[in-house]
Structures are given as structure tokens and as C-alpha cells.
Amino acid sequence: MTRIENLLENAVDAMQRKDLSNAVALFKQVLNQQPDNPAALSLYGHCIRGRAPQEALACMQKAVTLEPEHPQWTLNYAKALLDNQQPGNALPLLQKARQMLGDHPVVLSSLIDALLMLGNPAEALPLAHSLVKHSPSARHRRTLARLQIEMGQLQDAASVIHSDVHKQHWNDDDMLLQFDIAMQQQDYAQAMTLLDTMSVPVNASALLTRHKINLHLIMGEKDQAVKMLTSLPDELVNDPELMALGLRLGVDVDKAAARKSAEDAQCYSLPQRRHLAYALAYAYDIEGDYPQAWQSCQLANSLYHNPPSYRPERYTQWLNGALRLYHETVDIERPDSGFSPVYVIGAPRTGSTLIQSVLCAHPDVFSLEERGALLPHLLPLAEGQNQSTAVADLLAQLKLADLNGLRNHIEKGHRILVDKTPHHIVVAGLLARIYPNALFINVSRSLPDTALSILMQDFNPQFDYARRYDDALHYLSWHQDAVEQWRHAGVNIIDIEYERFVQSPQAIEPIFAALSLRFEPDFLDKDRRDSAAKNFSMLSSRQKINTGSIGKYQHYKTLIAND
């Protein structure tokens, strides 16, 4: 054995014993003599990735360059990229590692992490099934259950959590999964009970504290949420997520300290810093300090790693494909489903959550929030060249599957179900084929006001137009045109203007009439509008209806022009 081989063997042994300081010293000795040793570069980088992430990435990248077909160096580099919030760069390396290593649990787990960071749970779900198949540990089963919950497969997730095999390893992580299921089912009393029965007290954990505060907000208990935030123990006061909640709720938060935390790349992750910067923008906007609000908004929008570029041609392709299929197919004739679907298809930040909350104040109307269960299945149809007969059969199958997913609501007698997924506009006609009795509601608002509001929210990567004002403005114009194309094709769409509604709320009466419902003025009361909205509008949709957001763009017009 050569001296170099002996040093490497001792270094690896030190790594396995978690004696990282000794391992680092030994790897340095190797690199002093052989600067291009791939094993030393990759493993040295792995050891220092926590305290010197940039140096670690450089070493691991060099190792992969020197030996591009080595599976371990490829996997090490990919995982380090994930640690540094670079899922887009990590994903092709992980796919390559899977080709070399097969369905190894570490590869599958890392691939799932990358896809979730990129906002693609649909692609991650089959990988989670493979992960459990090859390594059915409690941790991997929890990963599968979390994805099933996110995709709305609540019964499947419950089966995983309550399986005989899994019950042997039951802990607070499983309680949190139960909590997530209860939240999806809008069983908020059960969700609160689960939080209160955790073995770790809520006020000792930032995660549980955030869950409970958000639950209070969803239940319309803002005072309780504020009370929790103003009585945090010292160890939680500087948690960035709790600081962000405090800023949005008007709690006294040191904005200079919050800004410093938002800029701190060493202590906090990109999402944490981003949430904090957006919350600062919101707080400054409420105070009327628009230059500081815009500066915080710009900071927030800079805290994405490789955000997707806006691709307007993709939306046009989907729309054209869906229009073609709409004209080539006919309504699906099935027995009465027992409910009337309502799709609120206004663009993001147009006031659609507010409209949904007023509709759901009626006892016969129930909110599905932004369910969008059919969207992942309809978009591939819209972008393909399927034969119309095959599409018709698939739409019929999707209807049956969707009705099965809604069975719990139907059995409870929820007669009208409202879904406000914004991107339903792309496939509105296909939804109309599946549910011929569906009503579509388009909420419109001033384009500049809406574009600004989009820019000041932390939308996931699927909203590729949400990072630049001009992109948001272009998408909103496209959205308006898409509404007119579906209306011209024959889809039943009712319009309501946000500005007109907040100035004269009775403007919503024609929508109630279209649903054969009696409108009552007290539906406008913020205390009656208790339907949950677990999105950016959770707070504003529960306030008294007001005109405060009309013309907001005028305060930022010069700032945007000078950007």
C-alpha cells in the first residue's frame, strides 16, 4: 500500500468514526501531494460542506470533472448542491447517479428532495413508492405519506401511517402527518388536538409554534395568534419564520434585525430569508413606507436559486391544445354527481379568495380551496396530440376518479363545491366537458395593481411569471385573452370586477343567482366568511371588505420604472 493509499484509508476511517477534524487533516495531506486526487477532493469537500460550503462545492465539482463516471463523487456533489439550495443543478447529476447506482435509497431520497425544492411533487411521488419498495423504513414511509398528503391522496397516506409495520415506530413525526391530513380535510379541531398532544410542547418548538399560529389564523382566531407571538420564549424570538409571521400580523418586530436576518446567508436558508424579506415588504407597505417596501420586495425576489424563466409560449400551447380537444369532444354524460362544481378562474391576486370566501358564507357552499386535482392530468392532454376518442374515454375516467376523491364532501351533503386554482384557466373547457353543469367565475382587477401584488408574494416555481413585473403584466394580459377565447368557445363564464365589488359588494348577487342561491347581506360580514384560505390572502380575505388595495400601483409606479 502506498503512502497516499494509507492516508486515504485512515481519512475514510476517521470519517466513519465522525472524527472530522482528523479526517480533514489527512485529506489535506493527500491533496498537498496530489491536488487532483478525485477521492480526496470529493471526500474532503464532503467533510467541510457545513462550515465552508463554497470551497466544498469547488472540490466536489473538480472531483466530478476528473472522474465524471464515478457514482459516489457524482452523488456527493449533487447532495452538496441540494444543501446549497441549488436543486436545478443537482437534478441532472442525481438522475445520472440513478443510472449508475439504480434505485439506491440515498439516490431516491435526494431525487425526491430536489423535485420538492423545484415544486414538483407529482414527479416525486412515484420515486417515493420505489423508495419504500426498496427500503421500507419508517422514515421512508413518512416521506411517501407526506407526498400522498400533498397530492391529496389522504386515504393512501392514512393507510401508510396506520399500517401494522409502521405503528411499531410511531412518534411525533407521525402525529405531524396526522396533523397534515386533518388540515387537508379541514378538520381543524382534530388538528389542534394533535398539536396539543405532541410529546414536545408547542412553545418549545419553532415548527409546532408556527403550525399552531397558522392554525389559529385559518380558524379566524387572529387574537390568539398575536397572543402567541407576543409571548414567545427567548429561544424562539429570532426564528426567521416566526419573525415573518409577526411582521404580517403587526406585532412589534425589529425591522432592522429582520432585514439583517434576511441578508444572512450563513445562518438561514434561502426560503427562510425570502419569507422574511416578503414579510418586511408587506409590513413597510402597510406603514406607507413604499421605498422600503419595494427594496424588501426586490431583495425577496433575488433570493431564488435559478428561478424558472417565464415561458409564455407554454401557456399558449396548453390553451390551444385544450381548445382543440374541447371542440373535438362532447360533454360526458354520467348520472347526476350530486353536487355543482364552481371554478373560480381569476388570475392570482385578483381577489378570487375574497370572492370564494363570500360564496362559502352560504351554508350550501363549501370551499375546496386550491384543490386542482384534475389539473396535473389535463395539462399533459392539452400539450399532446391525443386522438379525441381516447381523450373522451380518459376524461370519463378522470370524472369517476375525481368523484371518488370528492366522495366525503358529497356524502356530507355539500351541494356546491368551489375550487379556485388559478391555472384552471388553461383547461377550463376540459373541466366543462367533465362537469357540464360547472360554473366558471372570472375575477378581474387592474392589471398593474395585480402584477405588483404578484411580485410581492412568494409564489412557487410553477408561477414562472411571478418574479418580474413585466412578466406578470404579460401573463395577466394573456389570461384576459384566454377567458375570452373560452367564452367564445361556449364555456359558461361569469365575470366580476374586484374594484366594483369592494366598492359595492352587492355586485356579487348575480353569481348567487346563477347558482340558484339566495344572497344575504350578512354573507359580507367578515365573521361569516370563515371558510379557510391557506394562502397569501388568508389575512386580507378575513378583513372587512375595503377599497385599500385599489390603485396601489400608483405608489410604486416611479420605483418600478427606475428598477
C-alpha positions as CSV (number, residue, x, y, z in Angstrom):
1,M,0.0,0.0,0.0
2,T,1.4,3.4,-1.0
3,R,1.6,6.3,1.4
4,I,-1.2,8.1,-0.4
5,E,-3.4,5.0,-0.2
6,N,-2.6,4.7,3.5
7,L,-3.6,8.3,4.2
8,L,-6.8,7.9,2.3
9,E,-7.7,4.7,4.2
10,N,-7.0,6.4,7.5
11,A,-9.0,9.5,6.5
12,V,-12.1,7.4,5.5
13,D,-11.8,5.5,8.7
14,A,-11.8,8.9,10.6
15,M,-14.9,10.0,8.6
16,Q,-16.7,6.8,9.5
17,R,-15.9,7.4,13.2
18,K,-17.2,11.0,12.8
19,D,-13.7,12.4,13.7
20,L,-14.0,15.1,11.0
21,S,-11.1,17.2,12.2
22,N,-8.7,14.3,11.8
23,A,-10.2,13.3,8.5
24,V,-9.9,16.8,7.1
25,A,-6.2,17.0,8.2
26,L,-5.5,13.6,6.5
27,F,-7.3,14.6,3.3
28,K,-5.3,17.8,3.2
29,Q,-2.1,15.8,3.3
30,V,-3.2,13.8,0.3
31,L,-4.2,17.0,-1.6
32,N,-0.8,18.6,-0.8
33,Q,0.9,15.8,-2.6
34,Q,-1.8,15.0,-5.2
35,P,-4.0,18.1,-5.8
36,D,-6.0,16.2,-8.5
37,N,-6.9,13.2,-6.4
38,P,-10.7,12.7,-7.1
39,A,-11.3,10.7,-3.9
40,A,-9.6,13.2,-1.6
41,L,-11.3,16.1,-3.3
42,S,-14.8,14.7,-3.0
43,L,-14.5,13.3,0.5
44,Y,-12.6,16.4,1.8
45,G,-15.5,18.5,0.3
46,H,-18.0,16.3,2.0
47,C,-16.3,16.8,5.4
48,I,-16.2,20.7,5.1
49,R,-19.5,21.3,3.4
50,G,-21.1,22.6,6.6
51,R,-18.5,25.2,7.5
52,A,-17.1,26.1,4.1
53,P,-19.8,25.4,1.5
54,Q,-18.2,27.2,-1.4
55,E,-14.8,25.5,-1.0
56,A,-16.6,22.2,-0.6
57,L,-18.6,22.7,-3.8
58,A,-15.4,23.6,-5.7
59,C,-13.6,20.5,-4.5
60,M,-16.6,18.2,-5.3
61,Q,-17.1,19.7,-8.7
62,K,-13.4,19.2,-9.5
63,A,-13.7,15.5,-8.5
64,V,-16.6,15.0,-10.8
65,T,-14.8,16.8,-13.6
66,L,-11.8,14.5,-13.1
67,E,-13.9,11.3,-12.9
68,P,-17.3,12.1,-14.4
69,E,-18.5,8.4,-14.3
70,H,-17.8,7.8,-10.7
71,P,-21.1,7.4,-8.9
72,Q,-20.1,8.4,-5.4
73,W,-18.4,11.6,-6.5
74,T,-21.4,12.4,-8.6
75,L,-23.8,11.8,-5.7
76,N,-21.7,13.7,-3.2
77,Y,-21.6,16.8,-5.4
78,A,-25.3,16.6,-6.1
79,K,-26.2,16.4,-2.4
80,A,-23.9,19.3,-1.7
81,L,-25.7,21.3,-4.3
82,L,-29.0,20.5,-2.6
83,D,-27.5,21.7,0.7
84,N,-26.8,25.0,-1.0
85,Q,-30.3,25.4,-2.4
86,Q,-29.4,24.5,-6.0
87,P,-31.9,21.8,-6.9
88,G,-31.9,22.7,-10.6
89,N,-28.1,22.0,-10.8
90,A,-28.4,18.9,-8.6
91,L,-31.2,17.2,-10.5
92,P,-29.3,16.1,-13.7
93,L,-26.5,14.8,-11.5
94,L,-28.9,12.8,-9.4
95,Q,-30.5,11.4,-12.5
96,K,-27.1,10.3,-13.7
97,A,-26.3,8.8,-10.3
98,R,-29.5,6.8,-10.5
99,Q,-28.5,5.4,-13.9
100,M,-25.2,4.3,-12.3
101,L,-26.4,3.1,-8.9
102,G,-30.0,2.1,-9.6
103,D,-32.8,2.8,-7.1
104,H,-30.4,3.2,-4.2
105,P,-32.2,4.7,-1.2
106,V,-29.8,7.7,-0.9
107,V,-30.2,8.5,-4.6
108,L,-34.0,8.2,-4.5
109,S,-34.2,10.3,-1.3
110,S,-32.1,13.0,-2.8
111,L,-34.1,13.0,-6.1
112,I,-37.3,13.4,-4.1
113,D,-35.7,16.4,-2.2
114,A,-34.6,18.0,-5.4
115,L,-38.1,17.7,-7.0
116,L,-39.8,19.0,-4.0
117,M,-37.5,22.0,-3.9
118,L,-38.4,22.6,-7.5
119,G,-42.1,22.4,-6.7
120,N,-42.8,19.1,-8.5
121,P,-44.4,16.7,-6.0
122,A,-46.2,14.8,-8.8
123,E,-42.8,13.5,-10.2
124,A,-41.5,12.8,-6.7
125,L,-44.4,10.6,-5.7
126,P,-43.5,7.5,-7.9
127,L,-39.9,7.8,-6.6
128,A,-41.3,7.7,-3.0
129,H,-43.1,4.5,-3.9
130,S,-39.9,3.0,-5.3
131,L,-38.0,4.2,-2.2
132,V,-40.4,2.3,0.2
133,K,-40.3,-0.7,-2.1
134,H,-36.5,-1.0,-1.8
135,S,-36.1,0.3,1.7
136,P,-39.4,0.3,3.8
137,S,-38.0,2.1,6.8
138,A,-40.3,4.3,8.9
139,R,-38.5,7.4,7.7
140,H,-39.1,6.5,4.0
141,R,-42.7,5.5,4.7
142,R,-43.2,9.0,6.2
143,T,-41.7,10.5,3.0
144,L,-44.3,8.6,0.9
145,A,-47.1,9.7,3.3
146,R,-46.1,13.3,3.1
147,L,-46.2,13.3,-0.7
148,Q,-49.5,11.5,-0.8
149,I,-50.9,14.1,1.5
150,E,-49.6,16.9,-0.7
151,M,-51.1,15.2,-3.7
152,G,-54.5,14.9,-2.0
153,Q,-54.2,11.1,-1.6
154,L,-55.3,11.2,2.0
155,Q,-56.7,7.7,2.4
156,D,-53.5,6.2,0.9
157,A,-51.4,8.3,3.3
158,A,-53.5,7.3,6.3
159,S,-53.0,3.6,5.3
160,V,-49.3,4.1,5.3
161,I,-49.2,5.8,8.7
162,H,-51.6,3.3,10.3
163,S,-50.1,0.1,8.8
164,D,-49.1,-2.5,11.3
165,V,-45.5,-2.3,10.3
166,H,-45.4,1.5,10.7
167,K,-47.2,1.6,14.1
168,Q,-44.2,0.0,15.7
169,H,-42.2,3.2,15.0
170,W,-44.9,5.7,15.8
171,N,-43.6,9.1,17.0
172,D,-44.3,12.9,16.8
173,D,-43.4,12.8,13.1
174,D,-46.4,10.6,12.5
175,M,-48.5,13.0,14.7
176,L,-47.5,15.7,12.3
177,L,-48.5,13.7,9.3
178,Q,-51.9,13.1,11.0
179,F,-52.0,16.9,11.6
180,D,-51.4,17.4,7.8
181,I,-54.2,15.0,6.9
182,A,-56.6,16.8,9.4
183,M,-55.6,20.1,7.8
184,Q,-56.3,18.8,4.3
185,Q,-59.7,17.6,5.5
186,Q,-60.3,20.9,7.1
187,D,-60.8,19.2,10.4
188,Y,-59.2,22.0,12.4
189,A,-60.4,20.8,15.8
190,Q,-58.6,17.5,15.3
191,A,-55.6,19.3,14.0
192,M,-55.4,21.5,17.2
193,T,-55.9,18.4,19.4
194,L,-52.9,16.7,17.6
195,L,-50.7,19.7,18.2
196,D,-51.7,19.8,21.9
197,T,-50.8,16.1,22.4
198,M,-47.3,16.2,21.0
199,S,-44.6,15.0,23.3
200,V,-42.7,18.2,22.6
201,P,-44.5,21.3,24.0
202,V,-45.7,23.6,21.2
203,N,-43.9,26.7,22.7
204,A,-40.6,24.7,22.8
205,S,-40.5,24.1,19.1
206,A,-40.4,26.7,16.3
207,L,-42.1,24.3,13.9
208,L,-45.0,23.4,16.2
209,T,-45.4,27.0,17.2
210,R,-45.7,28.1,13.6
211,H,-48.3,25.3,13.0
212,K,-50.4,26.5,15.9
213,I,-50.2,30.2,15.0
214,N,-51.2,29.4,11.4
215,L,-54.0,27.2,12.6
216,H,-55.4,30.0,14.7
217,L,-55.2,32.3,11.7
218,I,-57.0,29.7,9.5
219,M,-59.7,29.4,12.1
220,G,-60.1,33.2,12.2
221,E,-58.6,33.5,15.7
222,K,-56.1,36.3,14.9
223,D,-56.1,37.5,18.5
224,Q,-54.9,34.1,19.7
225,A,-52.2,34.1,17.1
226,V,-51.0,37.5,18.1
227,K,-51.0,36.5,21.8
228,M,-48.7,33.5,21.0
229,L,-46.3,35.7,19.0
230,T,-46.1,38.3,21.8
231,S,-45.3,35.7,24.4
232,L,-42.6,33.7,22.7
233,P,-39.8,32.3,24.8
234,D,-36.4,33.9,24.2
235,E,-35.1,31.0,22.2
236,L,-37.8,31.4,19.6
237,V,-37.9,35.2,19.3
238,N,-35.3,35.3,16.5
239,D,-36.7,32.4,14.5
240,P,-37.0,33.9,10.9
241,E,-40.3,32.2,10.2
242,L,-41.9,33.5,13.4
243,M,-40.4,36.9,12.8
244,A,-42.1,36.9,9.3
245,L,-45.5,35.9,10.9
246,G,-45.1,38.8,13.4
247,L,-44.4,41.3,10.7
248,R,-47.6,40.2,8.8
249,L,-49.7,40.4,12.0
250,G,-48.5,43.8,13.0
251,V,-46.6,42.5,16.0
252,D,-43.7,44.8,17.1
253,V,-40.7,43.3,15.3
254,D,-37.3,44.9,15.0
255,K,-37.2,45.6,11.2
256,A,-33.5,46.3,11.1
257,A,-32.8,42.9,12.8
258,A,-35.3,41.2,10.4
259,R,-33.5,42.8,7.4
260,K,-30.2,41.6,8.7
261,S,-31.5,38.1,9.1
262,A,-33.0,38.2,5.6
263,E,-29.5,39.0,4.3
264,D,-27.7,36.4,6.4
265,A,-26.7,33.6,4.0
266,Q,-24.7,31.8,6.7
267,C,-27.4,31.2,9.3
268,Y,-30.6,30.8,7.3
269,S,-31.8,29.0,4.2
270,L,-32.9,30.8,1.1
271,P,-36.6,30.1,1.7
272,Q,-36.4,31.4,5.3
273,R,-34.6,34.6,4.2
274,R,-37.1,35.0,1.3
275,H,-40.2,34.7,3.6
276,L,-38.7,37.2,5.9
277,A,-38.0,39.7,3.1
278,Y,-41.5,39.4,1.7
279,A,-42.9,39.9,5.2
280,L,-40.8,43.1,5.5
281,A,-42.2,44.3,2.2
282,Y,-45.8,43.7,3.5
283,A,-45.1,45.5,6.8
284,Y,-43.5,48.5,5.1
285,D,-46.3,48.7,2.6
286,I,-48.9,48.7,5.4
287,E,-47.0,51.6,7.1
288,G,-46.9,53.5,3.8
289,D,-43.1,53.4,3.5
290,Y,-43.2,52.4,-0.1
291,P,-39.4,52.8,-1.0
292,Q,-38.5,50.4,1.9
293,A,-41.3,48.0,0.8
294,W,-40.1,48.0,-2.8
295,Q,-36.5,47.5,-1.6
296,S,-37.6,44.5,0.5
297,C,-39.6,43.1,-2.4
298,Q,-36.5,43.3,-4.6
299,L,-34.5,41.5,-2.0
300,A,-37.1,38.8,-1.7
301,N,-37.2,38.3,-5.4
302,S,-33.4,38.0,-5.6
303,L,-33.4,35.1,-3.1
304,Y,-34.3,32.3,-5.5
305,H,-31.7,29.9,-7.0
306,N,-32.1,29.7,-10.7
307,P,-35.8,30.8,-10.8
308,P,-37.5,29.5,-14.0
309,S,-37.7,31.8,-16.9
310,Y,-41.2,33.0,-18.0
311,R,-42.3,30.9,-20.9
312,P,-45.5,32.5,-22.4
313,E,-45.5,30.1,-25.3
314,R,-46.1,27.2,-22.9
315,Y,-49.4,28.7,-21.7
316,T,-50.4,29.4,-25.3
317,Q,-49.6,25.8,-26.3
318,W,-51.7,24.4,-23.4
319,L,-54.6,26.7,-24.2
320,N,-54.6,25.9,-27.9
321,G,-54.4,22.2,-27.2
322,A,-57.2,22.3,-24.7
323,L,-59.4,24.4,-27.1
324,R,-58.8,21.8,-29.8
325,L,-59.8,18.9,-27.5
326,Y,-62.8,20.9,-26.3
327,H,-64.1,21.2,-29.9
328,E,-63.3,17.6,-30.7
329,T,-65.1,16.1,-27.7
330,V,-68.6,16.3,-26.2
331,D,-69.9,16.6,-22.7
332,I,-69.5,13.5,-20.6
333,E,-72.9,12.0,-19.8
334,R,-72.9,10.5,-16.4
335,P,-75.5,10.1,-13.6
336,D,-76.1,13.2,-11.5
337,S,-73.0,13.6,-9.3
338,G,-75.0,15.2,-6.5
339,F,-73.1,18.5,-6.5
340,S,-72.4,21.5,-8.6
341,P,-68.7,22.4,-9.2
342,V,-67.7,26.0,-9.3
343,Y,-64.3,27.0,-10.6
344,V,-63.0,30.5,-9.7
345,I,-60.5,31.0,-12.5
346,G,-59.3,34.6,-11.8
347,A,-55.6,35.1,-12.1
348,P,-53.6,35.2,-8.8
349,R,-54.0,38.2,-6.6
350,T,-57.2,39.4,-8.3
351,G,-59.4,39.0,-5.2
352,S,-60.5,35.5,-6.0
353,T,-60.0,34.3,-2.4
354,L,-62.3,37.1,-1.2
355,I,-65.0,36.1,-3.7
356,Q,-64.7,32.5,-2.7
357,S,-65.0,33.4,1.0
358,V,-68.2,35.3,0.4
359,L,-69.7,32.5,-1.7
360,C,-68.8,30.0,1.0
361,A,-70.6,32.0,3.7
362,H,-73.7,30.4,2.3
363,P,-74.4,27.1,4.1
364,D,-74.8,25.1,0.9
365,V,-71.4,26.1,-0.4
366,F,-68.1,24.5,0.6
367,S,-64.6,25.6,-0.2
368,L,-62.1,23.2,-1.8
369,E,-59.5,26.0,-1.6
370,E,-57.0,25.4,-4.4
371,R,-57.6,21.7,-4.9
372,G,-56.7,21.5,-8.6
373,A,-56.8,17.7,-8.5
374,L,-57.5,17.3,-12.2
375,L,-55.0,19.9,-13.4
376,P,-51.9,17.6,-13.4
377,H,-53.9,15.1,-15.6
378,L,-55.4,17.6,-18.0
379,L,-52.2,19.6,-18.8
380,P,-50.4,16.6,-20.4
381,L,-53.6,16.1,-22.6
382,A,-53.5,19.8,-23.6
383,E,-49.9,19.7,-24.7
384,G,-50.2,16.3,-26.6
385,Q,-51.6,15.2,-29.9
386,N,-54.1,12.6,-28.5
387,Q,-56.9,11.2,-30.5
388,S,-60.2,12.7,-29.5
389,T,-61.8,9.3,-28.8
390,A,-59.0,8.3,-26.4
391,V,-59.3,11.7,-24.7
392,A,-63.1,11.3,-24.3
393,D,-62.5,8.0,-22.6
394,L,-59.8,9.4,-20.4
395,L,-62.0,12.4,-19.4
396,A,-64.7,10.0,-18.4
397,Q,-62.2,8.0,-16.2
398,L,-61.0,11.2,-14.7
399,K,-64.5,12.2,-13.7
400,L,-65.1,8.9,-11.9
401,A,-61.8,9.3,-10.1
402,D,-62.5,12.9,-9.2
403,L,-66.0,11.9,-7.9
404,N,-64.3,9.3,-5.7
405,G,-61.9,11.9,-4.3
406,L,-64.9,14.1,-3.5
407,R,-67.0,11.4,-2.1
408,N,-66.5,12.6,1.5
409,H,-67.9,16.0,0.6
410,I,-70.8,14.6,-1.4
411,E,-71.8,12.3,1.4
412,K,-71.8,15.2,3.8
413,G,-74.3,16.9,1.5
414,H,-72.1,19.7,0.3
415,R,-74.2,20.7,-2.7
416,I,-71.9,23.3,-4.2
417,L,-68.1,22.9,-4.1
418,V,-65.8,25.8,-5.0
419,D,-62.2,25.3,-6.3
420,K,-60.1,28.4,-7.1
421,T,-57.0,27.0,-8.6
422,P,-55.7,29.9,-10.8
423,H,-54.2,27.9,-13.6
424,H,-57.6,26.2,-14.3
425,I,-58.0,28.9,-16.9
426,V,-55.7,26.8,-19.2
427,V,-58.1,23.8,-19.2
428,A,-61.4,25.4,-18.4
429,G,-63.1,23.8,-21.4
430,L,-62.0,20.3,-20.5
431,L,-63.3,20.8,-17.0
432,A,-66.6,21.9,-18.6
433,R,-66.6,18.7,-20.6
434,I,-66.1,16.6,-17.4
435,Y,-68.7,18.6,-15.5
436,P,-71.2,20.1,-17.9
437,N,-73.1,21.8,-15.1
438,A,-69.9,23.6,-13.8
439,L,-69.9,27.4,-13.4
440,F,-66.8,29.4,-14.0
441,I,-66.2,32.7,-12.3
442,N,-63.5,35.0,-13.6
443,V,-62.4,37.7,-11.1
444,S,-60.7,40.6,-12.8
445,R,-58.7,43.5,-11.3
446,S,-56.5,46.4,-12.5
447,L,-53.5,44.7,-14.3
448,P,-50.8,47.0,-12.8
449,D,-52.2,46.5,-9.3
450,T,-52.4,42.8,-9.8
451,A,-48.9,42.5,-11.3
452,L,-47.5,44.4,-8.3
453,S,-49.3,42.2,-5.8
454,I,-48.0,39.0,-7.6
455,L,-44.4,40.4,-7.3
456,M,-44.8,40.9,-3.6
457,Q,-45.7,37.2,-2.8
458,D,-43.6,34.1,-2.6
459,F,-45.2,32.0,-5.4
460,N,-43.7,28.6,-6.2
461,P,-41.8,27.9,-9.4
462,Q,-45.0,26.8,-11.3
463,F,-45.8,30.5,-11.4
464,D,-42.9,31.4,-13.7
465,Y,-44.1,34.9,-14.3
466,A,-44.1,35.9,-10.7
467,R,-40.5,37.2,-10.3
468,R,-40.6,40.2,-12.8
469,Y,-43.2,42.9,-13.0
470,D,-43.2,42.9,-16.8
471,D,-43.6,39.1,-16.9
472,A,-46.6,39.3,-14.5
473,L,-48.2,42.0,-16.6
474,H,-47.8,40.0,-19.8
475,Y,-49.3,36.9,-18.2
476,L,-52.3,38.8,-16.9
477,S,-52.9,40.1,-20.4
478,W,-52.7,36.6,-21.7
479,H,-55.1,35.4,-19.0
480,Q,-57.7,38.0,-20.1
481,D,-57.4,36.8,-23.7
482,A,-57.8,33.2,-22.6
483,V,-61.0,34.0,-20.7
484,E,-62.4,35.5,-23.9
485,Q,-61.4,32.5,-26.0
486,W,-63.1,30.1,-23.7
487,R,-66.2,32.2,-23.6
488,H,-66.3,32.4,-27.3
489,A,-66.0,28.6,-27.5
490,G,-69.1,28.3,-25.3
491,V,-67.9,27.9,-21.7
492,N,-70.2,29.4,-19.1
493,I,-68.1,32.2,-17.5
494,I,-69.4,34.9,-15.2
495,D,-67.2,38.0,-14.7
496,I,-66.9,40.1,-11.5
497,E,-64.6,43.1,-11.2
498,Y,-62.7,43.3,-7.9
499,E,-62.8,47.2,-7.8
500,R,-66.6,47.2,-8.4
501,F,-67.1,44.5,-5.8
502,V,-65.2,46.2,-3.0
503,Q,-66.9,49.5,-3.7
504,S,-70.3,47.9,-4.0
505,P,-70.3,44.4,-2.6
506,Q,-73.8,43.7,-3.8
507,A,-72.2,43.2,-7.2
508,I,-71.8,39.6,-6.2
509,E,-75.5,38.9,-6.2
510,P,-75.7,37.7,-9.9
511,I,-73.3,34.9,-9.0
512,F,-75.5,33.7,-6.2
513,A,-78.5,33.9,-8.6
514,A,-76.6,31.8,-11.2
515,L,-76.1,29.1,-8.5
516,S,-79.8,29.3,-7.6
517,L,-78.9,30.6,-4.2
518,R,-80.4,33.4,-2.1
519,F,-77.9,36.2,-1.3
520,E,-77.9,37.5,2.2
521,P,-76.1,40.8,3.1
522,D,-74.6,39.2,6.2
523,F,-72.5,36.9,3.9
524,L,-70.3,40.0,3.5
525,D,-69.7,40.1,7.3
526,K,-66.0,39.1,7.9
527,D,-67.2,36.8,10.8
528,R,-69.4,34.9,8.5
529,R,-66.7,34.4,5.9
530,D,-64.9,31.7,7.9
531,S,-64.0,29.4,5.0
532,A,-60.3,28.6,5.2
533,A,-57.9,30.1,2.8
534,K,-54.5,28.7,3.4
535,N,-52.7,31.0,1.0
536,F,-51.3,34.6,0.8
537,S,-54.8,36.0,1.2
538,M,-55.6,34.3,4.5
539,L,-55.5,37.5,6.4
540,S,-56.9,40.0,3.9
541,S,-59.8,37.8,3.0
542,R,-61.0,37.9,6.6
543,Q,-60.9,41.6,7.0
544,K,-63.8,43.9,6.5
545,I,-64.3,44.4,2.7
546,N,-62.5,47.7,1.9
547,T,-61.0,49.6,-1.0
548,G,-57.5,49.9,0.4
549,S,-55.8,47.9,-2.4
550,I,-57.3,49.9,-5.3
551,G,-54.6,52.0,-7.1
552,K,-51.8,50.5,-5.0
553,Y,-49.6,50.5,-8.2
554,Q,-49.5,54.4,-8.2
555,H,-47.4,54.4,-5.0
556,Y,-44.8,52.2,-6.8
557,K,-45.0,53.4,-10.3
558,T,-41.8,55.5,-10.2
559,L,-39.9,52.9,-8.2
560,I,-40.8,50.2,-10.8
561,A,-39.9,52.5,-13.7
562,N,-36.5,53.2,-12.1
563,D,-35.7,49.5,-11.4
